[in-house]
Every structure is written in structure tokens, then in C-alpha cells.
Amino acid sequence: MITKKTVEDVFSVVSKKYDFFLNLVTFGKIDLWQRELLDMLSHEGNRLDVGTGTGEVLLKSQNRGLRVGIDLSLPMLRLAKEKCKVCHFLAADGENMPFKEGSFSSITLSLVFRHLINRKAFLGEARRVLKEGGELALLDINRFSLKPILVFLMEFPLKPLGILLFGRDKWAFFIHSLQNALSLEEVKRELKEEGFNVVEVQRRLFGAVYLLVARKG
Ligand SMILES: C[S@@+](CC[C@H](N)C(=O)[O-])C[C@H]1O[C@@H](n2cnc3c(N)ncnc32)[C@H](O)[C@@H]1O
């Protein structure tokens, strides 16, 4: 069974190779997709990046306000701090956040939503720490469309490199997380159930990747 400890351990172990590998599996597109996600948001106010990893989203963020990143993995956060000295990073769980009500104007999650163990708990927390009308932005893999091809790539041509870089069990975790990706329709339904109105959706890589912005209702 995958627990938060598993997630923390996997990302801590892979932290130093993470950026290189993410660029490889997204055909170098992740940088552009993250910028495009940020462009879909208003640039006012404090921004929180949940599951910030190596801090790439906050590094690119142009918001006028605080830039705060949280993650379960300390090694990831250390790399993030090296990249963005003016950003604030802390070890915290997106499902139980250490922030006051209405602290942020926007929350971003890049490749994190499908890794959350309890998405309902996260969405409740996101509602709480967002201001009225605050924005939640997600970038993630869509279950349908090209997902079988991505799984195929990771199961076959990329597998030897993946195992070499990360080890067999960590590689299995990444394939599992890809197989567990939600469809865009499921994501929209979960957001609606937790009081978010989806205002914009864009698709990338023939629909395999979605960028979505929802507003706290
Ligand atoms: C695939 S990485 C994405 C990193 C970064 N956002 C990016 O786009 O490169 C997922 C990150 O989410 C973090 N994470 C997963 N569940 C979390 C949770 N409940 N709270 C905080 N961080 C979490 C992991 O530790 C990992 O660093």
C-alpha cells in the first residue's frame, strides 16, 4: 500500500535526478507547461505551491506577493531553496496545512494531484487557506488519451534507464502513479463536490496533460 511515507521516501531518494528525468519524460515541455499554467492565473497576492518539489513553479512565478512552497520531502525542499532564495519553503502536508484561513490568493499543484493520498482532505484545506474567489491551478496527467502510450514508454523503452536512475521499486512507484491518474472529468467532479468552479481547462500533448484553473466558489 502506498502511504505518505512512501511518497516522501521516493521523492527524497530521487530528488537529485528529478529535474533531469522530468525533462526527459515530458520531451522538454514541462518548463513551458508550468509557465502556461502560471499565465492562466491572476498575478495578485500570495501564492502557495503544494508539492513544490525542486521549486520550479515558484521560481517561474511572477505574482506580487509571497511565494510559499510546501513538500513532504526535505531533500526536494533543499534543492528548491537553492534555486529560489526569495521563496519560502517548508516541510508540510498539503492535506493538513499550517496556514491561517484566507492566507493565499492562489494555489498551484504541478504533477502532484494524482500523488495525494486523500484528495478530499487536500481540497478542504485548499478552500480554507484560499481567500474568497481564490484560484486553484492544477497541471497533471489525464487518465485517458495518451496515457496507455506513456505507460508503454515507461514499461518498455524507458524502463532500463528508469531502473538505472531510480532503482526497481521507485520505478514501479512511478508507473503505479501514472496508472492511478484521474480522468479530467473525474478531477472536475471532485473539484465541484468540494466547492470549486472550474473556469479554464487547456490540454497539452494530444490531451495527455491538462492545465486547469478552478475558483473557490
Ligand atoms: C511529481 S513531484 C512534482 C514536483 C513539482 N511540483 C514539479 O512539478 O516538478 C510530486 C511532489 O509532491 C510531493 N507531495 C506528494 N504528496 C504531498 C503532500 N500530501 N503534501 C506535500 N507534498 C506532497 C512529493 O514529495 C513530490 O515532491
The ligand as a Gaussian input file, in Angstrom:
#p B3LYP/6-31G(d) Opt

LIG

0 1
 C        5.971000      14.588000      -9.111000
 S        6.613000      15.648000      -7.863000
 C        6.223000      17.258000      -8.504000
 C        7.195000      18.315000      -8.080000
 C        6.973000      19.690000      -8.712000
 N        5.676000      20.220000      -8.374000
 C        7.163000      19.630000     -10.217000
 O        6.237000      19.915000     -10.972000
 O        8.282000      19.290000     -10.628000
 C        5.412000      15.463000      -6.560000
 C        5.826000      16.169000      -5.286000
 O        4.684000      16.247000      -4.427000
 C        5.100000      15.999000      -3.097000
 N        3.910000      15.564000      -2.326000
 C        3.156000      14.461000      -2.515000
 N        2.158000      14.416000      -1.607000
 C        2.265000      15.534000      -0.848000
 C        1.530000      16.060000       0.242000
 N        0.471000      15.417000       0.774000
 N        1.917000      17.239000       0.786000
 C        3.013000      17.892000       0.305000
 N        3.755000      17.438000      -0.743000
 C        3.387000      16.272000      -1.305000
 C        6.189000      14.943000      -3.255000
 O        7.036000      14.869000      -2.128000
 C        6.908000      15.436000      -4.517000
 O        7.966000      16.307000      -4.224000

